Amino acid sequence: MAETMQFELVSPERKLLSAEATAVQIPGADGDMTAMPNHAATITTLRPGTLSVHTAAGNQDFVVTGGFAEINAEGTSVLAERAVPVSEFTQAIFDELMTEAVNMRDNADAEMLDDLAKRATELAAVASQLGLNPSNA
């Protein structure tokens, strides 16, 4: 059996997953990364994207909008700003997230505009990967 680590995914609304994982693919703000058992201690912020958790029972995928991940030799914890299982991520949820991003952009000062534009682009990429229409925002 492959070596495993403890994995936790929580958002403000709920705990989404607590499981033994062999690997976790993380959409890091500075690039995608894969956490595995005995990984060097790392903390990274998340960008909007798909987080994939590999377990003995199969893969579980989640759309995350931000937050951070703490990785160490024993396990990985992800505290997501918002997380939704891919199986529950709908066009309506995507449209809501894009509306929030557009409203933030419209009320942002000049410093925040680049970050918000990047966030909208990343959310649209997630929608495209999941077969949703990213142009509805």
N, C-alpha and C positions, 0 to 999 in steps of 0.2 A: 504494500500500500504506500502511496506517495506521502511524503512528509506534509503535515498540515500546520496551520496557524489559526488562532482564534480571530474571527472577523466580526465587527459590529458596524452596522449602518443605522444611524439615527437622524431624524429631522425634528424640528420643533413640534411637529404634529404627532409623531409616533416612532417607535423602533421598527424598522423595516426588516432587518435581518440580523440574526446572531447565529453563526455557523462556523464549522471547521472548514477552512478553505485551503486549496493548494496554491492559488494565485488570485490576485485582484488587479485588474487593469483600471487605472485611475486617470481621469482627464485632468491633469495638473495644469495650473496656470502657465507654467514654464515649459510645458510639453507633457505628452502622455508618458506614463510610467507603469511598470508592473511590480507590485509588492509580492514577495514570496517568503516562505518560512526562513528565518535567520537573516532577514534583510537588515542592512545597516539602519540605525535610527535616523529617521527623516520626518520632517513636517513639511507639508506642501499645501498651498491653497488650491482650490478647485476652480475650474472654469466650467461653463455649461457644456455638458457632454454626456456620454454613456459610460457608466461604471459597470464593469463586468466582474462577477464573482464566480470563480471556478471551484466547485465542491464535488464530492464523490457522487452526489445525486444529480449533477449536471450544472450547467451555467445558469446564473440568474443575472439579469441585466436591469439597470435602473437609469433613468434620466435624472441627472443632478443639475442644479442651476448655480451652484457655488458652495462655499464652505471650506473645510480643510480636512486633510487626512494626516493622522499620526501613525507612523510605521515604526515598528521595532522588531527585534528578534522573535518575540513571543506572538506578535499579532499586529493587526491593523484595525484602527478605528476611524470611521468617516463620520464627521458631523456635517451634515448637508444643510445648506440654507433651505433647500426644498428638494425632495427626492420622490420619484414616482416609479413604480415598477413599469418597465416597458410595456407589459401587457395591459396596463391601465392608462397609458399615456395616449390621450385622444387629441383630435384636432381642436376641440374646445379648450383643453388644458393648454395646448400650444398657443392658441389665440389669446387666452388670458395672460400668459407669460409675455407674449409680444406686446400686448396692450400696456401692461405694466412697464415694460422696457421703453416703449415709445413715450409714455407719460413722464417717466423719469428723465428721458432725453429732453423732452420739451420744457421741463422745469429745471434743467441742470445749468450750472455755470459752465464757462468755456473749458475749465480743467477736466470736468467729468465727461464731456461729450465723446472723446476718443474711447474711453473705457466702455461707455454705453453702446457706442456703435459696434465695438468688438463683441460685446455681449449679444447684441441682436444678431450679428453674423453667425456666432457660435450656436445660438438657439435655432436659427434657420437651418444650419448644417445638421443638427440633431433631427429636426423634423424631416428633412430630406432623406436621411439614413433610415428613418422609420416609415417612409412612404407617405408622409403627410404633406400637405400643401404649404410651403413656407411663405407663399406670397399673400396669405390672407390677412396679414397684420396691417 
